[in-house]
Amino acid sequence: MDRFDAMQAFARVVETGSFTKAAETLHMSKTSVTQLIQQLEARLRVRLLNRTTRKVNVTADGAAYYERVVRLLADMDDAETSLSSASTAPRGRLRVDVPSPFARMILVPALPAFHARYPDIQFDMGVSDRRVDLIGENVDCVVRGGEITDQSLVARHVGDLRLGVYAAPSYLERAGRPLHPRELEDTHHRIVGFLWARSGKVFPYAMHGQGERVEVLGRYVLAVDDGNAYLAAGLAGLGILWLPDYMAREHLARDELAPLFEDWQLDPMPMYVAYPPNRHVSAKLRVFIDWIVELMGEHGPVLDRRGS
């Protein structure tokens, strides 16, 4: 039995709650994972996991052992890093998931510079706005807009995106230009709805101006759960959009979008990098997070909200 493989398999079974999922994320067969756990329990002479036909639960001894194993695996990774060129050149595969507009407009165009700096890091990048099971899908981290409500994750606030309200000229020609946010509740106006992954619902946007605060929900003919589709719907004239500056900029320059309610302000959208608390922050993950902070410093630096 390879003790390292056995400990890694045990940790992944605990994290995923499944021998099958653990095997998938480790690129091993379920039989191999089962055998490694059995051999580990035999060596330790203690039951680490309680198995039923439906689920796997960690025992009290297993939970205590898991905490030690996670620290040991992290120490081993640090030891290898410190004794190799990885101390100056992080390497390996990094699994991340990022919002589609952020990937298309900010992250992917900047990747050549990142690759020149860290040529030995390989990305498996999911591009979505969906809710990701980081443990079950073996994802190292996600980049997300909006507050992180999952208390099981470590979330680092990396920036704030300024938002504006926009509409395509074709929409304004058809529906007219609204002068006050409350007009968006009128029957002849439409928004493009965005379905947030955490709830699957469209939420109102809070706007501040003229001495009042207004929450606008509006009516829609289309609601989507992807940022690129959301933007495309607005450009097609299907409704009014709330967009971060970086998504609107080039379309404003080409007169494909027009700004609305410029005397009003919207709360900025916080951006976070989130990862599991028991996932060791490896050198490659650390430099990726630092790079995201750099990118957000250009496109949406963290705002000082003490005065707001």
C-alpha positions in Angstrom: 0.0 0.0 0.0 1.3 3.5 -0.9 0.5 5.4 2.3 0.4 8.8 0.4 -2.1 7.5 -2.1 -4.2 5.9 0.7 -4.2 9.1 2.7 -5.1 11.2 -0.4 -7.9 8.7 -1.2 -9.2 8.9 2.4 -9.2 12.7 2.4 -11.1 12.9 -0.9 -13.7 10.3 0.2 -14.3 12.5 3.3 -14.6 15.6 1.3 -16.9 14.3 -1.4 -18.9 11.9 0.8 -18.6 9.2 -1.9 -16.2 6.5 -3.0 -17.4 7.0 -6.6 -16.9 10.8 -6.6 -13.5 10.4 -4.9 -12.4 8.0 -7.5 -13.5 10.3 -10.3 -11.6 13.3 -9.0 -8.5 11.2 -8.4 -8.8 9.5 -11.8 -8.8 6.1 -10.2 -11.2 3.2 -10.2 -13.7 2.9 -7.3 -12.2 -0.5 -6.5 -8.8 1.0 -6.1 -10.0 3.7 -3.8 -12.0 1.1 -1.7 -8.9 -1.1 -1.4 -6.7 1.8 -0.3 -9.2 2.7 2.4 -9.5 -0.9 3.6 -5.7 -1.2 3.7 -5.4 2.1 5.6 -7.9 1.0 8.2 -6.2 -2.4 8.5 -2.8 -0.7 9.1 -4.3 1.7 11.7 -6.5 -0.9 13.2 -9.4 1.5 13.4 -12.6 2.1 11.4 -12.3 5.5 9.6 -15.6 5.4 7.7 -19.1 4.1 8.1 -20.4 2.8 4.8 -24.1 2.3 3.9 -25.7 1.7 0.5 -26.6 5.4 0.3 -23.8 7.4 1.9 -20.4 7.4 3.6 -20.0 9.0 7.0 -16.7 9.6 8.8 -16.3 8.1 12.3 -15.1 10.1 15.2 -11.6 8.5 14.8 -11.8 9.2 11.1 -12.6 12.8 11.6 -9.6 13.3 13.9 -7.4 11.4 11.5 -8.7 13.5 8.6 -7.6 16.7 10.2 -4.1 15.3 10.7 -4.0 14.0 7.1 -5.0 17.3 5.5 -2.2 19.1 7.4 0.3 16.3 6.5 -0.6 16.4 2.8 -0.2 20.2 2.8 3.2 19.9 4.6 4.3 17.4 2.0 3.3 19.7 -0.8 5.1 22.6 0.8 8.2 20.4 1.3 8.3 19.4 -2.4 7.7 23.0 -3.5 10.6 24.3 -1.3 13.0 21.6 -2.7 12.2 22.1 -6.3 12.2 24.9 -8.9 8.5 25.2 -8.1 9.5 27.6 -5.3 10.1 30.2 -8.0 8.0 28.6 -10.8 4.7 27.1 -9.6 3.6 24.2 -11.7 0.7 21.8 -12.2 -2.9 21.7 -13.2 -5.3 24.3 -11.7 -9.1 23.8 -11.9 -11.0 27.0 -11.8 -14.5 28.3 -12.7 -15.1 31.9 -13.7 -18.1 33.9 -15.0 -18.4 33.9 -18.8 -18.1 37.7 -19.5 -15.2 37.9 -17.0 -13.4 35.1 -18.8 -14.1 36.5 -22.3 -13.3 40.2 -21.7 -10.7 40.2 -18.9 -9.2 36.9 -17.8 -8.5 35.1 -21.1 -7.1 38.1 -22.9 -4.7 38.6 -20.0 -3.6 34.9 -19.9 -0.6 35.2 -22.2 1.0 37.5 -19.7 0.2 35.1 -16.9 1.6 32.1 -18.9 4.8 34.0 -19.7 5.2 34.5 -16.0 4.2 30.9 -15.0 4.6 28.7 -18.0 4.2 25.4 -16.1 0.7 26.1 -14.8 -2.0 24.4 -16.8 -5.7 25.6 -16.5 -8.8 23.5 -16.7 -11.3 26.4 -16.8 -15.0 26.1 -16.4 -16.7 29.2 -17.8 -20.1 29.7 -16.2 -22.3 31.5 -13.7 -23.6 28.3 -12.2 -23.3 27.1 -8.7 -20.2 24.8 -8.5 -19.6 22.0 -6.0 -16.0 22.7 -5.4 -15.3 19.5 -3.5 -17.4 17.1 -5.5 -16.1 18.5 -8.8 -12.5 18.8 -7.6 -12.4 22.5 -8.4 -9.6 24.5 -6.8 -11.4 27.8 -6.7 -14.2 29.9 -8.3 -14.4 33.6 -9.2 -17.9 35.0 -8.6 -19.7 38.3 -8.5 -22.1 39.1 -5.6 -21.9 38.2 -1.9 -20.7 34.7 -1.1 -23.4 33.2 1.2 -21.9 29.7 1.4 -20.3 29.6 4.9 -18.4 26.4 4.1 -16.1 28.3 1.7 -13.2 30.7 2.3 -14.0 33.8 0.2 -11.5 36.6 -0.5 -12.8 39.9 -1.6 -10.7 40.9 -4.7 -12.6 43.8 -6.2 -15.8 45.8 -6.7 -17.4 46.3 -10.1 -19.1 49.6 -10.8 -22.5 49.1 -12.4 -24.6 51.2 -14.7 -28.0 51.0 -16.5 -28.1 50.7 -20.3 -30.4 50.0 -23.2 -29.9 49.4 -26.9 -31.0 52.3 -29.2 -33.6 49.9 -30.8 -35.2 49.4 -27.4 -35.3 53.1 -26.7 -36.9 53.8 -30.1 -39.6 51.3 -29.4 -40.3 51.9 -25.7 -39.0 55.4 -25.1 -36.3 56.6 -22.8 -37.3 56.3 -19.1 -36.4 59.3 -16.9 -36.9 57.8 -13.5 -36.1 54.2 -12.4 -39.7 53.7 -11.2 -40.8 54.0 -14.9 -39.2 50.5 -15.4 -42.2 49.1 -13.4 -44.5 50.4 -16.1 -46.2 47.9 -18.4 -44.5 49.1 -21.6 -41.0 48.8 -20.2 -39.0 45.5 -20.0 -35.7 44.5 -18.4 -33.5 41.5 -19.2 -33.7 39.3 -16.2 -30.6 37.6 -14.7 -31.2 34.3 -12.9 -28.7 34.2 -10.0 -27.3 30.7 -9.5 -27.7 30.7 -5.7 -31.4 31.1 -6.0 -32.5 30.7 -9.6 -34.4 34.0 -9.2 -34.3 37.5 -10.6 -33.6 40.1 -7.8 -34.3 43.8 -7.8 -31.5 46.3 -8.2 -31.1 49.1 -5.6 -30.5 52.6 -7.0 -29.7 55.8 -5.1 -30.4 59.3 -6.4 -32.4 62.5 -6.0 -32.6 61.9 -2.2 -34.3 58.5 -2.5 -33.5 54.8 -2.8 -35.4 52.8 -5.3 -35.4 49.0 -5.8 -36.3 48.0 -9.4 -37.4 44.6 -10.4 -39.3 45.2 -13.6 -40.9 42.9 -16.1 -39.0 40.7 -18.6 -39.6 38.6 -21.7 -36.3 36.8 -21.2 -34.3 35.8 -18.1 -31.0 34.0 -18.5 -28.3 32.6 -16.2 -25.3 33.5 -18.3 -23.6 36.9 -18.5 -22.8 36.7 -22.2 -26.4 35.7 -23.1 -27.6 38.6 -20.8 -25.5 41.1 -22.7 -26.6 39.7 -26.1 -30.2 40.0 -25.1 -29.8 43.7 -24.2 -27.9 44.4 -27.4 -30.8 42.8 -29.3 -33.2 45.3 -27.7 -35.0 42.8 -25.5 -34.8 45.0 -22.4 -32.8 47.2 -20.1 -29.6 46.0 -18.6 -27.6 46.5 -15.4 -23.9 46.0 -16.4 -20.4 46.4 -15.0 -18.4 49.1 -16.6 -16.1 46.6 -18.3 -19.0 44.9 -20.1 -20.6 48.1 -21.3 -17.5 50.1 -22.4 -16.9 48.9 -26.0 -20.6 48.9 -26.8 -21.0 52.5 -25.6 -18.1 53.5 -27.8 -19.9 51.9 -30.8 -23.2 53.4 -29.9 -24.7 49.9 -29.4 -25.8 50.8 -25.9 -26.9 54.1 -24.3 -26.6 54.9 -20.6 -29.7 55.6 -18.5 -30.2 57.3 -15.1 -26.7 58.8 -15.1 -27.6 60.9 -12.0 -28.3 57.7 -10.0 -25.9 55.3 -8.4 -26.0 51.6 -8.0 -24.3 49.6 -5.2 -21.1 48.1 -6.7 -20.9 44.3 -7.3 -18.3 42.7 -5.1 -16.0 40.1 -6.7 -14.7 37.1 -4.7 -12.3 34.2 -5.1 -13.7 31.3 -3.1 -12.2 27.9 -2.3 -12.8 25.1 0.3 -11.4 25.8 3.7 -9.7 22.4 3.8 -8.1 22.8 0.4 -4.4 23.6 0.8 -3.6 26.9 -0.9 -0.8 25.6 -3.1 1.8 27.8 -4.8 -0.1 27.7 -8.1 -3.4 28.6 -6.5 -1.7 31.4 -4.5 -0.2 33.0 -7.6 -3.5 32.7 -9.5 -5.4 34.5 -6.7 -2.8 37.2 -6.6 -3.1 37.6 -10.3 -6.9 38.0 -10.1 -6.3 40.7 -7.5 -4.0 42.4 -10.0 -6.6 42.2 -12.8 -9.3 43.5 -10.5 -7.0 46.4 -9.6 -7.2 47.5 -13.2 -10.9 46.8 -13.9 -12.6 47.0 -10.5 -10.4 47.8 -7.4 -11.8 47.2 -3.9 -13.7 50.3 -2.9 -13.6 52.1 0.4 -17.2 51.9 1.6 -16.7 53.5 5.0 -18.2 56.7 3.7 -21.2 55.1 2.1 
